[in-house]
Amino acid sequence: MRNRIYLCLAKMSGNEMKFIQEAFDSNWVAPLGPNVNGFEDDLKSFVNPVDSRDGKEVVALCSGTAAVHLALLSCGVGPGDEVIVQSFTFCASSHPVTYLGATPIFIDSEKDTWNMDPDLLEEAVRDRIGKTGKKPKAIIPVALYGMPYKIDRIMEVADRYGIPVIEDAAEGFGSRYDGRVLGTFGRYGVLSFNGNKMITTSGGGALICPDKASKDKVMWLATQAREAYPYYQHEAIGYNYRLSNVCAGIGRGQMTAIGDHLAHHRHVQGMYEELLADVEGISVHKAPDSRFDSNFWLCVMTIDEGLRIVGQENAYASKVTTAVGGAAGVVHVGGGVHTSCEPNPNVEAMRVFLDAAGIEARPVWKPMHKQPVYKDSPAYVNGVSESLFKVGMCLPAGPLVSDDDVRYIVSKIKEAIAH
Ligand SMILES: *Cc1c(COP(=O)(O)O)cnc(C)c1O
């Protein structure tokens, strides 16, 4: 029997245990130590161009969500503020805005990259200033599934209004725009090393900072904001967000294989593009042009609404009892079968068909402006993310997905089409 094929499972380079062993041998089993420093150095050389002298700084943290949270704090976000966030994303882009008592203002996507629409962004900035008399405190574009956002246009708007950009490159580690690594264009850049991302530390993240002073500030906040006294003196609220030295050891091992991971995801994307090219009703989401150098963390296809999929009459017939994404420990059950905004029945039928064939596939992120928890947040929409949510489906792309797996997945996709 074929093993189940997952979207993106971690693959170890073989060097992780050496770094972990060092952590134990030197008794650095703590949220600081040589692996944390070494991992930060690895990340720093990865994100900075080789010839740069005063490049970006990097702080290793316990999650990407923590990185978003600390970036917002560093931009001075507090109660009553507004922060502009790409709507088409995973909830970790916007939840930390809420933690701070601020309001996310959601911006819809443009059709090329599926990321933040720069025109809508500008409209929203102007409208918010008109309505509240205050500028939004930050702008968060998201590299959805690794695809670079139109960062030149976003920076142009941000700079014109003097608003800092926090790039959520959690899914876009190693993606580049015009040759430059994502996360290095805005004031801050968020990375995630969760178990299913481009590289993993089991759980972890990092914040790319503009300089040493901002790095120190972030590090201070991440370690409970301690003052220099012989006892614990606190004059600000801090967080326990540093990365463990054991986990950082995994990260150092993973960094020895990042080149292979990037090459692999791009190769898998190439295979889907080729093998699905002439399947009517199915399209693969591609980079608009060569400036957008995606890591293709996940590959995504869209299914035309009119394409009939085996079993689609019974789509949503029964309730699901688990949440998508393996990480969830406890999920709420007892809701209904339908919501007012859900993938088309043929997409759900495709998910069920692939699932039965041992293939994990899942709908694209449900836009935040369609999430009940954000029903009171202002949103500037053009319909793009909502319509993509109805037709989009993520396909396995991780380092354990073989060429044979991709051919098998494509054959099952074709088999799912009703003739
Ligand atoms: C995964 C992810 C994050 C958060 O990262 P964690 O390490 O899981 O906390 C943030 N934003 C986006 C878009 C993500 O996909």
The ligand as an SDF file (V2000), in Angstrom:
LIG
                    3D

 15 15  0  0  0  0  0  0  0  0999 V2000
    1.9500   29.7660    9.5850 C   0  0  0  0  0  0  0  0  0  0  0  0
    1.6150   31.1920    9.4180 C   0  0  0  0  0  0  0  0  0  0  0  0
    1.8370   32.1460   10.4270 C   0  0  0  0  0  0  0  0  0  0  0  0
    2.1990   31.8210   11.8310 C   0  0  0  0  0  0  0  0  0  0  0  0
    3.1680   30.9820   12.0790 O   0  0  0  0  0  0  0  0  0  0  0  0
    3.1720   29.9750   13.3510 P   0  0  0  0  0  0  0  0  0  0  0  0
    4.6120   29.6550   13.4160 O   0  0  0  0  0  0  0  0  0  0  0  0
    2.2970   28.8300   13.0160 O   0  0  0  0  0  0  0  0  0  0  0  0
    2.7170   30.7390   14.5530 O   0  0  0  0  0  0  0  0  0  0  0  0
    1.5770   33.4720   10.1490 C   0  0  0  0  0  0  0  0  0  0  0  0
    1.0900   33.8460    8.9710 N   0  0  0  0  0  0  0  0  0  0  0  0
    0.8350   32.9780    7.9970 C   0  0  0  0  0  0  0  0  0  0  0  0
    0.3050   33.4800    6.6990 C   0  0  0  0  0  0  0  0  0  0  0  0
    1.0690   31.6150    8.1740 C   0  0  0  0  0  0  0  0  0  0  0  0
    0.7700   30.7370    7.2080 O   0  0  0  0  0  0  0  0  0  0  0  0
  1  2  1  0
  2  3  1  0
  2 14  2  0
  3  4  1  0
  3 10  2  0
  4  5  1  0
  5  6  1  0
  6  7  2  0
  6  8  1  0
  6  9  1  0
 10 11  1  0
 11 12  2  0
 12 13  1  0
 12 14  1  0
 14 15  1  0
M  END
$$$$
